[in-house]
Each structure stands twice: as C-alpha cells, then as structure tokens.
Amino acid sequence: MGDPAIRRDAPGSTYARRVQSFIDVVWLVTIVVAVTALARRWSLVTPILLVIVGLALSFIPGFPIIHLHPEFVLIGVLPPLLYVAAVETSVPAFRFNLRPILLLGVGLVIFTMLGVGLVVHALLPEVPLSACLALGAVVAPPDAIATTAIARRIGLPRRIVTILEGESLINDATALVLFRVTVAAAIGSAVGIGQITAEILLAAGGGFLVGGIGAVLLGYLHRRTTDPLLDNALSLLTPFLVALAAEQIRASPVVAVVVTGLYLGHRLPILMSAGSRLQMGAFWRMVKFLLEGLVFLVLGLQLREVIETLDTPARDVLVLTAAVLGTVIVTRFIWVYPGTYLPRLIPRVLARDPAPPLAVPTVIGWAGMRGVVTLATALALPATLAGDATYPRGLFIWLAFAVIVGTLVIQGLTLPGFARLVHVRPDDATQDILAEAAVQHAASRAVTQRLDELAATAPAAVVERLRELTLHRTNTAWERLGGTAAETPSLAYVRLRRAMLDAEREVFRVARDQGRIPEEILVKALRDMDLEESMLDRGELG
C-alpha cells in the first residue's frame, strides 16, 4: 500500500511505521476530545483552540511531524463534511437566499482571488501573475466550520447563518476550479478563454449531473432499505461514491456532493425510517466532530514545518503576510456592502426581499475565517512553474497558513463581541414558538381526525391514551409562550418521568445481576427507556 494520508516521519520497518501511524492517530483523537471538552467548559471556540494547541505541540521535541496529503483532504475529509452540511441545510431557506449565496460563493471568491493575486504580484513582480492568482484562489474561500459554530453559539439571526452555510457549500467548488485553471496556466499548460469556459462548464455542469444522478439512485436505495444499519452504511458511502464518480469525469466533486446532500436532506422524512434517521443523526455528528477536530489540530501541527522551510527574509515575510491577510479581510467588506444593497435598487428584488439593517452585511463581512479547503489547496501548489522555473512555494504555503490562523484568531475570537458592537438583532424566539404552536395545533387536529377514523379498530383504553398524548403535545407547545412560570406542567412531566425511568432501570439492572433475566432482556429494556429519555431531552414529550 502507499503512504498513509497522515504520516509520521519514523524509522524502522514498514510494519513498525504503520503501527506507529495508528498510535499517532489514537493520540491525535485523544487530544481532539480533551481540547474540545476544555473549550466547551471554558466557552471557547474549539477550532481556534485546536490550532493553538497543535502549534504548541509541534514545538515539543519528539512530537510526531504530521504530513497531511492534499488528496486525502479533498477526497477523504471534504466530501463527508460538505455532505453532512448539505443534508442539514434547509432547501427552502437556501433557495430564498440564493442571490446572496451566489454573490458570496462565486463572485466574492473571484474578487478575492484577483485582489490577492494582484497585491502579491505587485510585491513580488518576479513571480508570474498566474502563480500569484493561484495563491489568491487558495486563500479565497471562507470555511463554515468555525464561522457557523460561533454564529449558532452567540445566537446570530437564522438568515445570517443560512447565508454563511450556503456560501461555504458553493465557494469551495468555485475556488477549486479557479485553482485548477490558474495552476494550469502557471505550469505552462495552454489556457485560453475557451478552455477556461469549458473547464467551468465541465466542473459545474458535470457536478450537477453526477450529483443529480447520485441523488436519484441513492434516494431509491434508501427508500428500499428498512434496516437502519444498512441505511447508515449507505449514508457513509454516499459522499465518497459521488465525489469519486465526479472526479472520474473531471467534474467538481464539491458540486456533486452538495447537490446530492441537499436533495437527500430535503427528502429525508420520506426516504428513511425513524430508526434510520435517529441513528444517522448520531453517527454523522460523531464523524463531523472527529474530522473537524483532526483537521484543525493537524493544521496547527504542520505550522512548525512550514515555518522551518521558509527561506525568505523575515521583513519580507511580515510585509507579505500583512498584505495578504489585510487584502483577504478588506476585499470581503468591499464586496459585501454593494452585493447587499445594489441588487435592491431593482424594485422587484426590493419588494421580495427588503434591505436589511447595516449590521447584517457588517457581520457577514467579518465572518470570513478560512479552513480546510485553503489548507488542502495550499499543499497542492506545484513544486515548479513553466519551464521548471522556481518560485517561493514555501512562502506561498506560509501565507496560506497565516491567513487560516490569522482569520481564525482575529475574526473568530472577536466575532461575538463584534456582533454585539454592531447590535445584530437575534431572531424573535416568541415568533418561533408561535409558529411551532400553530403548526402543532394543526397537526393535532389531523392526528385526532385520523384517530377517530381508526378508533373502532382498537381498545377504548388505547384510544384514550393516544388522545392524552396528543393533548400533551399541543399543550407543551403553547406552554412555552408563558416563559415565566417556575415549572410548567410539561416540565413537571419531564422531571417526574425521568425519575420513574431511573427507578425502572435500577429494577432491571438488579434483576440482571441476580440472574433473574439474561443480558439480552436488560439491553432491550434499556434501549427502550433510553429512547424515551432522549425524547424527553429533545423536548418531544415535554
């Protein structure tokens, strides 16, 4: 087999290196879990803390030097992260915000690439413009992992979160296509307007085609699958199958995965059983947690090697770092304000979507942290240019890493305070509760009507119990509007039911310990009780 995706420079036989690589991965996962626990305890931003910890660990003598292959990131890490983000994205909200999402995910990426490329070329005129534009494509796409984590935690309006998530689904594909074109020009491949157009059409159109075919086929398989384990195994394979299929025809794997994820996520209630959905949600939360954590930790661990390979004078490095980081931040603001208000000069657009307060584009402008795609494309920069000409590749990689760390630290740490400073108004929780209560009331009427139709086929006691459950759900939704009572009837129900479940578990546990029931009966009983308690925790029964 070839080199592992994450490799440690270790002497010894191939077997010994593989064992050591496995041990390193275990340690990395352990560090991710520990740092995440500390971040949540201290209310810190996990990606930022992981990068800082990784950077600190990289300077400890004897700590493994981590090599992260760009192909592994683009095929092994990015597809599942994009897939789960797409599945969790609201398609109606995505469609409603399509204009700002495209302006950010396509227009801003191109604008940032040009801005960074021209600034770097002005400071390094001996480097071809195509190579400088390739660096611009590397640092152009913001990453949603840290941004949306902060946005949800500090309670930014739902529409801002939707726009930032939608941007992250689109901008990766844009940046990767631009990177492919600029690198082709830099290494001497003939690149003209026709070839660029064909590349874009193949990437976008091919990605939509592969994603659409994957959505239909995989949706059909999900409908035909009733076993939650098989459903989740298919869900795990989905982003990789779609990405690899797109890669085979040189289409955009990002576009393909996003299209498939949006379709399957939108139709999830009718494609999968309740058991499959519950299991899939828990499974993907774990996958997302581990992948995101490992990416940011490994990013910090690689910074030492990036720093050690720099052979540019320190003064020049500082000037270029400040120039690129400043350009990345400033170009976003230059683009966001016109992109927000100029389209609303069209009466039809304004009537459909009134202009937001100035605080909204201001916060969107400040939420431009970079991450996994910038990391992967930086490592994929070519070793030499056309005619085997050299260029400061180590410096370019450093600039990409500096943009990632700089935006995470500068913008990530200050985004909560920045949002408070510009007075971004959170969503009205009361309106959400009213909407939920109204829909729940309509659902209860439909449930009661259906129950009346079937009442003759079941015992009266069962029918009465189902009527009580329906009434309880309706009352729970309306009780949230009170908000001031120390304990509503629904909260009292949750408290008492949880205590009852604890007592029930203890009886089954003691019976198992005394040999009165086998382990299988205990496991089944605990599963039923745990499922009910998880519903209590989610507020579904109280």
Secondary structure, 3 states (H helix, E strand, C coil): CCCCCEEECCCCCHHHHHHHHHHHHHHHHHHHHHHHHHHHHCCCCHHHHHHHHHHHHHCCCCCCCEEECHHHHHHHHHHHHHHHHHHHCCHHHHHHCHHHHHHHHHHHHHHHHHHHHHHHHHHCCCCCHHHHHHHHHHHCCECHHHHHHHHHHHCCCHHHHHHHHHHHHHHHHHHHHHHHHHHHHHCCCCCCHHHHHHHHHHHHHHHHHHHHHHHHHHHHHHHHCCCHHHHHHHHHHHHHHHHHHHHHCCCCHHHHHHHHHHHHHHCHHHHCCHHHHHHHHHHHHHHHHHHHHHHHHHHHHHHHHHHHCCCCCHHHHHHHHHHHHHHHHHHHHHHHHHHHHCHHHCHHHHHHCCCCCCHHHHHHHHCCCECHHHHHHHHCCCCCCHHHCCCCHHHHHHHHHHHHHHHHHHHHHHHHHHHHHCCCCCCCHHHHHHHHHHHHHHHHHHHHHHHHHHHHHCCHHHHHHHHHHHHHHHHHHHHCCCCCCCCCHHHHHHHHHHHHHHHHHHHHHHHHHCCCCCHHHHHHHHHHHHHHHHHHHCCCCC
